Amino acid sequence: MTGTYRFADRTVSITSVYEDVHTMCRGYEADGTPDIRVVTDDSHIEAERVRSERNDIAEGRSIQPFRDEYLETLAVYRQIAEAMPAFDTVLFHGSVIAVDGNAYIFTAKSGTGKSTHTRLWRELLGDRAVMVNDDKPLLSVKDGVVYAYGTPWNGKHRLGENICCPVKALAVLHRGEENSISPITMQEAYPVCMQQMYRPSSGIALSKSMGLLDGMLGSIGLFRLYCNMDILAAKTAYEAMSK
């Protein structure tokens, strides 16, 4: 089955084995000639299963049995992520929230509390705060401005919207007993952000992605945030990152 969608201002044709990915992409439908064509089959699904099992073993976790339908959604997004650097866009692992039209990115290793922190922002700021993507947004650089795009791949809680917002700041998040935030340099942010950026298998696309990351980090505010689970953590972060 085939559907056509629009992600990060690019039209994408998806031909899949199962319907699940098309159900997931409702709200992103589009017309027009595709910029990217994605085709998946059983081999792509099996490759995702192998990657998942290897990650579980490497992290010391029990191997998780995933449905083929879910694994295919990962395979689809992988193909999109491989193609996007050609359009000045990368997939990034982080939670993105927009306040008054400006986006703020929180990145860290899985389980650190990114989603919890952006939930505190929503509690603090109410309707002013909108989730762009809670897990794997697409980020692009246009004329020196970084933009964050919502996608259907927005985490287990499905928090996100089909919107685009300019990025004002990024914070590398750490758990802490006390709330504190301080500016950091590109050099300090780069190793973590390189880990959290999708790294394409193509050397050309990888080189392009690294250049885009340089441009992104040089265009937005960069911070290191230590926070607990109190709403004052959101107040501390917002007051610093929004200036």
N, C-alpha and C positions, 0 to 999 in steps of 0.2 A: 504494500500500500504506500501511496505517495502523497505528500502534502508540501505546501510552500509557505514559508514563514519569514519573518524579518527580525534579525537580531543585530544590534549594534549598527543599524543603518545598512545592513547587508541582507539581500534576499537569499534565502537558503532553501533548496529543494531537498527533502528527506524521503528516501525510499527505504522502508523497513520491513522486517519479517512480521513484527507484532504491532498492534494498534496503540499500545500504551504510550509510546513517545508522542504520538499525535494527540492523544487525549491530554497529555501533559502540556503540550504547546498551544492549547486553546487560548485565544486572546492575543496570539502573535501571528495569526494568519496574514498572508500577503499575496499580492499578484505580481506579475512581471517576470522578466528573465532572471534566472538565478545567478548570483555571483559565485555561489558555492553549491556544489552538488554532493550530497552525502548518500551513500548506499551501504547498507549493512546486511550481513548474512550470518549464518551459523558460526563461521570462522571468527568473526569479530566478537560475537557473544562469548565464545570459548576463550578467546584471548583475554577478555575482561575478567572472566572467571579465574584464569591463571594469575593475572595481576593481583586480584583481590586476595587469593590464597597466599601468594608470596608476601603481600603486605601484612597479612595476619600473622604469618610465621615470623617475619622480621620484627614485628611489634610485640611478639610473645602472646598473641591472642589466640583464642580458639578459632578455627576456620569457620567463617560464616557462610551458610548455604543460601545463595541469592537466586531468585527466580530469573529465568532467561529474559523475561520482559524487562526487568529492572536493569540487568546487565546490558541490554541493548540500548537503553537510554544513555548509559555511560559511553558506550561505543559511538553513539551519534555525537555526543558532545566532544568526544576526543577528536573526531574528524573535523568538527567545526573549529576546535582550538588549534588544530594543526594548520588550518587554512587562514585563520584570522590575522596572523602577523603581516601577511601580504597587504592587508587593509589597515595597517597601523593600529592593530587591536590585539590585546592579549587577554587570556583567561587568568584570573587572579583568585586565590583562596582568601576570602575575608568576608566580614559582615559590613555592609554598607547601608548607612542611614542618611536620609536627607532632612535638613532643617531649613525652613524658609528658602528652599530651592537649591541649597548648597549641600554637597555630599561629603560625608566623613567616613573613612575606611578604618576598620579595626582588624588587624591581622596578628596571628599567633599560631602556634601548634594547635591541632585539634584537641578539644577538651579544656582549653585554657579559660574559656568563658566569654568568647566574643558575642555569642547570641544573648547571653545573660546581660552583658553590658549594654548592648543596643536596646534590650527590653527596658532597662533602667532609663535610657534616654527617652523612650516613648512615655514612660510613666512621668518623667520630669516635665517634658515639653508638650505632651498631649497631642492635639491635632497638628501642631507645627511640624511634628516629626513623622516621616514616612519611610518605611523600609524599601530600599531599592533592591537589595538582594542579600540574603542572609548566609550565603555560602560561596558561590562561584560566579561573581559578576564578570562581565566583560569590561575592560578598561581601554580607552583609546586616547590618542594624543592628536589634537587638531589645532594648528596654529598656536602652539605653546600652551594650550589648555587641555587638562586631563578631564575626560568624561567617564562617568560610571553608568553602565546600562543594566537594567533588570533583564533577567532571563528566566525561563521556566526551571532551570537548575538552581534552585534557591534554598536548598537545605531540607532537612526532614520535617521542619515545621511549615514549609511552603510559604515563607515570608518574603514577599517582594512584589514589585509592580513592573508593568511594561512601561518604564519611564527612563529618561536620560537626564542626568544632573551633572553640572561641573563639580569637580572634586576640589575642596578647599584644603583638606588636611588628612594625614594618615597617622595612626598611632600603632606602635608595636605594643601589644598588651601583655602584661605580666600580672599574676596574682600577688597581692600584698595585703598585709594587715592594715596598713595605712594607705590613704589615697594620695598619690603625688604624680605630677606630670612635668616633664621637662623637654625642651627642644633637643633634637639630635641632628647630626650631620648626615649627608647622603652616604658617606662612608660607613657610618654606624648602622644606617637603615638597610643598606644594600644586601648584606648576607641573608638577613631574614626575608626580605622581599624577593630575593632571587629564589629562595626555597619555596616561597608561596606562589610564585608565578608558574604557570604551566610551561614546561620546557619541551618544545617540539622535537620530534625525532630527526627532522631535516636540519642539517647544518646551517643552511641559508635562513630558514625560519627561526632557528635558535639565535643566530647572530642578530637578526632583525628584532627579535623579542628583547634581547639584552640592550640594544640601542634604545628601544621604546621605554624600557625600565629606567634607563639613565634619564631620558627626557621627562618621564613622570616624576621621578624623585627630585628633579631640579625645578619643578614647577609648582609644588605644593608644600604646605607646612608639614614637618616631620617631627614626631614626638615619641617618647617612651612613657608609657602609662603603667603605673602600679596601682591596682585597685582591689577593693573588696566588693562585697555584694550589696553594699548600702547605696541608696539613691544618691548620697553625697558624692559617690564615685562619678556618676553621670554629670553632676554639677561641676565638679573639678575639671573633668575632661572637656565639657562643652565650653566653659568660660575661657580655657586656654586655647582650644583648637579653633574657636570661632573668631578670634581676634585677628 
